Amino acid sequence: MTIDCILAAGGRPAPDDPLYAETQGGPKALLDVAGRPMVAWVLAALSEAPSVRDIVVVGLPPETPLSAEKVVAYIPDQGSLLRNGLAGMAHLLE
């Protein structure tokens, strides 16, 4: 059995957020963790999982410099976790 995954990668820190100094207002998912963007670690793990078929990354623009064999789409941030989830599901249902 295989499943499709929606990777929630939206969110940008506001100037008063402690992460703002590290991201300069960029996506939290691209924050460096041990030499790689945080989201890259998650994509690698999902890509290696035999039970995962397709991955939709929601919250990052398509030109994000990440690659993973199983990513079928990058969908820009829709403004909230709920809207991001719905956009990811809509894409998978197409």
Sequence and secondary structure as in RCSB ss.txt:
>XXXX:A:sequence
MTIDCILAAGGRPAPDDPLYAETQGGPKALLDVAGRPMVAWVLAALSEAPSVRDIVVVGLPPETPLSAEKVVAYI
PDQGSLLRNGLAGMAHLLE
>XXXX:A:secstr
  EEEEEE      TTSTTHHHHTTS GGG EETTEEHHHHHHHHHHH TTEEEEEEESS TT S   TTEEEEE
   SSHHHHHHHHHHHHH 
